Amino acid sequence: MNTQAGTQHNFVIVGASGALGRALVDACTQRPGVGRVFALSRTAPASLREHSANCQQPSLRDPSSTWERDRGPGPPQSRQEKPPSRAVSQWERSPDRDCPPTEPRWITADATDPDSMAAAAAAVGAEAPRIHRLIICTGVLHGGAADPGFKPEKSLAQLGLAQLQQSMMINAWAPLVALQAFAPLLRHPDGAVAAALSAMVGSIGDNRLGGWYSYRMSKAALNMGIRNAAIELGRHRHGPIVVAVHPGTTQSALSAPFAGPERARPAHESAGAILDVLDGLDRTANGRLFNWDGRELPW
């Protein structure tokens, strides 16, 4: 999608601590015409904190409130206390150091919590009232070494409510919470695109193998949510284009147990492909599901 000539693009990456999220942050900072890049995640990766120490300093926007950064992804009713909604921890650019103007701003926020995302959107909007690309990368497929019992189900007998709820929370609910929070910043005459990273296995029309109940169901739910949001936001004047994108098999913690390096692309290649797809969209793309190579996929 081509924005107005001379317009600098402001990017927001939600779920930026994973391999693909970090690659998207890096790719956005190198994009021609980039303005500001905001990276959102529950915690900033250690590698980013170490890198940022050379030209940034930590700051808390609202020192009167605190926020538990390492909260679990469970539903709000399962938590004993709800965190204050205004606390947004950020990595601020230090004014007395020589930093590139495109150095990303990291904001810690929980995409499953509407109050947390609203606070993050307010912090972003204070610096960049117009966002041109919102890319939502939240996703879970398995629990890794920390939770080996959380893994794709091979049969109906293995389906359990807890795993299904967590998959729905992170794969379907969180992207819509992010879109809800940032929607006002995406409505402007420059033109904007909001994209949630989905998965081909979430396509009902493409499902020929079965299995992976929680992941497939949650990604299918995400697709429906994106379709709904695209229709709604498309009714607004200067509303954004809203799409779902399948990034393809990418080298990351999510895909590692199922695809070796020879079957997965490096994260930076997937990131570049996703940005190319978004740049090539027009209004007719609104509410559709696209592959990383630009092909439209069936819902």
Secondary structure as UniProt FT lines:
FT   TURN            5..6
FT   STRAND          9..14
FT   TURN            16..17
FT   HELIX           19..29
FT   TURN            32..33
FT   STRAND          34..41
FT   HELIX           46..52
FT   TURN            53..55
FT   STRAND          56..60
FT   TURN            63..64
FT   TURN            69..70
FT   HELIX           76..78
FT   STRAND          89..93
FT   TURN            95..96
FT   TURN            101..102
FT   STRAND          105..108
FT   TURN            111..112
FT   HELIX           114..127
FT   STRAND          133..136
FT   HELIX           144..146
FT   TURN            148..149
FT   HELIX           156..158
FT   HELIX           161..167
FT   HELIX           168..173
FT   HELIX           174..182
FT   HELIX           183..186
FT   TURN            189..190
FT   STRAND          193..197
FT   HELIX           200..202
FT   TURN            205..206
FT   HELIX           213..234
FT   TURN            237..238
FT   STRAND          241..246
FT   TURN            253..258
FT   HELIX           261..263
FT   HELIX           267..279
FT   HELIX           283..285
FT   TURN            286..287
FT   STRAND          289..291
FT   TURN            292..293
FT   STRAND          296..297
//
